[in-house]
């Protein structure tokens, strides 16, 4: 074996997912779909029984999700699905508006037919899911829409920065999209984004993305404030 082949054999990592990675993926999917809800306790013993894996695998997976901001360890309670405070939400949406505005502008500038087709396809699935009041389908289609938008700007740094933001925001989107008025308004907003990108209008695409994020922020912040008010009343 020559030196190059020896080095290749030494450094090669087989693409086989570990139990920890598979458990983390399953838990992430459950959080993203709303099966595991914000604030819900994640009891290791129960997760071990449900998933058929060892406690160390569960703990390692939870640590991975905690690093992504999806799980938070609360004193005397243990790990719970993360919630988002009012100030965190403000910061998240402010950062998202800047980054997605750039992504929309770049998609319009590059005007890749395949990207336009992918965004349009996700939009069609979103409309269909909304029409049949399929919340899980809406979340899946919305995720595909943003993936096409962000991937379409061809900037790996934007993609890396937006992914953790979207993971956290999905915790809010699950609740906000269950409100019929917000779903319909969101549909109009993302349709405007797609049309601007389709027409290659860079300024309009950026503005539509920013307007959409700002509208989503208003709905999310209002939802958090109302939820906090209810908790305060319950505590009295």
PLY file of the C-alpha trace (Angstrom):
ply
format ascii 1.0
element vertex 236
property float x
property float y
property float z
element edge 235
property int vertex1
property int vertex2
end_header
0.00 0.00 0.00
1.48 3.38 -1.01
1.59 6.33 1.36
-1.46 8.05 -0.15
-3.59 4.92 0.05
-2.45 4.31 3.62
-3.41 7.84 4.64
-6.80 7.46 2.93
-7.47 4.22 4.81
-6.40 5.80 8.10
-8.55 8.90 7.81
-11.61 7.45 6.10
-14.81 7.52 8.15
-17.53 5.15 7.11
-20.84 6.91 6.51
-22.76 4.82 9.02
-25.02 6.78 11.40
-24.42 6.14 15.09
-27.24 5.23 17.46
-26.78 8.65 19.07
-27.22 10.39 15.69
-30.30 8.34 14.83
-31.89 9.05 18.21
-31.12 12.77 17.85
-32.68 12.78 14.36
-35.87 11.10 15.61
-36.19 13.48 18.56
-35.52 16.46 16.28
-38.30 15.31 13.94
-40.68 14.92 16.89
-39.89 18.45 18.07
-40.14 19.94 14.59
-43.51 18.28 13.97
-44.93 19.36 17.32
-45.22 15.80 18.66
-42.91 16.93 21.45
-44.11 20.38 22.47
-42.22 23.40 23.86
-41.80 23.07 27.61
-42.47 19.31 27.61
-40.22 17.25 29.87
-38.01 14.67 28.20
-37.81 11.85 30.71
-34.86 9.59 29.91
-36.52 6.40 31.16
-39.62 7.00 29.02
-37.53 7.83 25.95
-35.46 4.67 26.44
-38.63 2.55 26.53
-40.22 4.28 23.52
-37.11 4.20 21.34
-35.60 0.92 22.50
-32.14 2.33 23.12
-29.84 2.71 26.11
-29.84 5.66 28.50
-26.33 6.80 27.42
-27.57 7.04 23.80
-30.53 9.15 24.92
-28.28 11.43 26.99
-25.82 11.92 24.14
-28.65 12.70 21.71
-30.16 15.22 24.12
-26.78 16.93 24.44
-26.64 17.28 20.65
-30.11 18.84 20.59
-29.22 21.12 23.48
-26.25 22.40 21.48
-28.71 23.25 18.67
-30.99 25.12 21.10
-33.88 22.68 20.78
-33.53 21.21 24.27
-32.84 22.99 27.54
-31.84 21.47 30.88
-33.88 22.99 33.71
-32.70 22.62 37.34
-34.79 20.09 39.29
-36.74 19.16 36.12
-34.11 17.86 33.73
-34.20 18.23 29.93
-37.24 19.88 28.35
-38.12 20.97 24.82
-36.93 24.58 24.57
-39.26 27.52 24.78
-38.48 30.96 23.39
-38.64 34.13 25.44
-39.98 37.42 24.11
-36.50 38.95 23.83
-35.06 35.83 22.18
-37.86 35.91 19.62
-37.20 39.59 18.83
-33.54 38.85 18.23
-34.25 35.73 16.17
-36.64 37.49 13.82
-34.40 40.55 13.47
-31.49 38.34 12.37
-33.73 36.25 10.15
-35.07 39.33 8.32
-31.56 40.42 7.34
-30.41 36.96 6.25
-33.57 35.95 4.37
-33.77 39.32 2.67
-30.30 38.67 1.27
-31.28 35.10 0.29
-34.34 36.36 -1.61
-32.31 39.02 -3.41
-29.68 36.48 -4.47
-32.29 33.98 -5.67
-33.82 36.67 -7.86
-30.41 37.77 -9.15
-29.27 34.25 -10.00
-32.71 33.35 -11.35
-32.03 29.61 -11.53
-34.98 27.87 -13.22
-34.59 24.79 -11.04
-34.63 26.88 -7.84
-37.72 28.76 -9.05
-39.38 25.40 -9.78
-38.51 24.02 -6.33
-39.83 27.10 -4.55
-43.01 27.00 -6.64
-43.47 23.29 -5.94
-43.15 23.81 -2.18
-45.61 26.70 -2.41
-48.14 24.50 -4.22
-47.82 21.84 -1.52
-48.25 24.48 1.16
-51.46 25.77 -0.43
-52.82 22.24 -0.74
-52.00 21.41 2.88
-53.56 24.66 4.10
-56.74 23.95 2.11
-57.20 20.61 3.86
-56.11 22.10 7.24
-53.19 19.69 7.46
-50.85 21.33 9.99
-48.11 18.70 9.62
-48.28 19.07 5.85
-48.06 22.86 6.18
-44.97 22.61 8.36
-43.33 20.17 5.94
-44.11 22.33 2.90
-42.96 25.52 4.69
-39.68 23.82 5.58
-39.23 22.78 1.93
-40.00 26.35 0.79
-37.32 27.84 3.03
-34.83 25.11 2.10
-35.28 25.94 -1.58
-35.04 29.67 -0.91
-31.95 29.45 1.27
-30.22 26.84 -0.90
-31.04 28.88 -3.98
-28.94 31.84 -2.86
-25.84 29.59 -3.13
-24.17 30.99 -0.05
-23.14 28.29 2.40
-22.54 30.81 5.19
-26.09 32.17 4.95
-27.38 28.60 5.00
-25.35 27.73 8.10
-26.54 30.82 9.94
-30.20 30.42 9.02
-30.57 26.74 9.86
-30.36 27.09 13.67
-32.63 30.14 13.49
-35.27 28.17 11.61
-34.96 25.26 14.03
-35.77 27.57 16.93
-38.50 29.46 15.06
-40.25 26.19 14.17
-41.08 25.91 17.88
-43.21 29.04 17.43
-44.46 28.24 13.92
-46.22 25.10 15.14
-48.60 27.23 17.20
-48.89 30.28 14.94
-49.75 28.21 11.85
-52.66 26.63 13.69
-54.35 30.06 13.45
-56.35 30.23 10.17
-55.86 34.00 9.69
-52.08 33.66 9.98
-51.93 30.75 7.53
-53.84 32.69 4.86
-51.73 35.82 5.35
-48.53 33.77 5.30
-49.61 32.16 2.03
-50.03 35.57 0.40
-46.62 36.66 1.67
-44.68 33.62 0.43
-46.54 33.73 -2.89
-45.28 37.31 -3.31
-41.73 36.11 -2.58
-41.96 33.41 -5.22
-43.38 35.78 -7.85
-40.63 38.33 -7.22
-37.95 35.65 -7.57
-39.67 34.23 -10.64
-39.63 37.68 -12.28
-35.98 38.28 -11.30
-36.85 41.45 -9.34
-34.03 41.61 -6.76
-35.30 44.61 -4.79
-38.85 43.28 -4.61
-37.72 39.77 -3.63
-35.65 41.16 -0.77
-38.48 43.42 0.41
-41.05 40.60 0.23
-38.80 38.36 2.34
-38.28 41.10 4.93
-42.01 41.92 5.02
-42.85 38.23 5.51
-40.42 37.87 8.42
-41.69 41.08 10.04
-45.30 39.89 9.79
-44.31 36.51 11.24
-42.51 38.30 14.06
-45.60 40.33 14.97
-47.71 37.16 15.13
-45.09 35.27 17.14
-44.44 38.05 19.64
-48.17 38.54 20.17
-48.56 34.81 20.76
-45.74 34.79 23.33
-47.18 37.81 25.16
-50.67 36.27 25.31
-49.23 32.98 26.54
-47.27 34.80 29.26
-50.41 36.71 30.32
-52.31 33.43 30.70
-49.52 31.98 32.82
-49.54 35.06 35.05
-53.31 34.75 35.55
-53.00 31.04 36.36
-50.29 31.76 38.91
-52.48 34.25 40.81
0 1
1 2
2 3
3 4
4 5
5 6
6 7
7 8
8 9
9 10
10 11
11 12
12 13
13 14
14 15
15 16
16 17
17 18
18 19
19 20
20 21
21 22
22 23
23 24
24 25
25 26
26 27
27 28
28 29
29 30
30 31
31 32
32 33
33 34
34 35
35 36
36 37
37 38
38 39
39 40
40 41
41 42
42 43
43 44
44 45
45 46
46 47
47 48
48 49
49 50
50 51
51 52
52 53
53 54
54 55
55 56
56 57
57 58
58 59
59 60
60 61
61 62
62 63
63 64
64 65
65 66
66 67
67 68
68 69
69 70
70 71
71 72
72 73
73 74
74 75
75 76
76 77
77 78
78 79
79 80
80 81
81 82
82 83
83 84
84 85
85 86
86 87
87 88
88 89
89 90
90 91
91 92
92 93
93 94
94 95
95 96
96 97
97 98
98 99
99 100
100 101
101 102
102 103
103 104
104 105
105 106
106 107
107 108
108 109
109 110
110 111
111 112
112 113
113 114
114 115
115 116
116 117
117 118
118 119
119 120
120 121
121 122
122 123
123 124
124 125
125 126
126 127
127 128
128 129
129 130
130 131
131 132
132 133
133 134
134 135
135 136
136 137
137 138
138 139
139 140
140 141
141 142
142 143
143 144
144 145
145 146
146 147
147 148
148 149
149 150
150 151
151 152
152 153
153 154
154 155
155 156
156 157
157 158
158 159
159 160
160 161
161 162
162 163
163 164
164 165
165 166
166 167
167 168
168 169
169 170
170 171
171 172
172 173
173 174
174 175
175 176
176 177
177 178
178 179
179 180
180 181
181 182
182 183
183 184
184 185
185 186
186 187
187 188
188 189
189 190
190 191
191 192
192 193
193 194
194 195
195 196
196 197
197 198
198 199
199 200
200 201
201 202
202 203
203 204
204 205
205 206
206 207
207 208
208 209
209 210
210 211
211 212
212 213
213 214
214 215
215 216
216 217
217 218
218 219
219 220
220 221
221 222
222 223
223 224
224 225
225 226
226 227
227 228
228 229
229 230
230 231
231 232
232 233
233 234
234 235
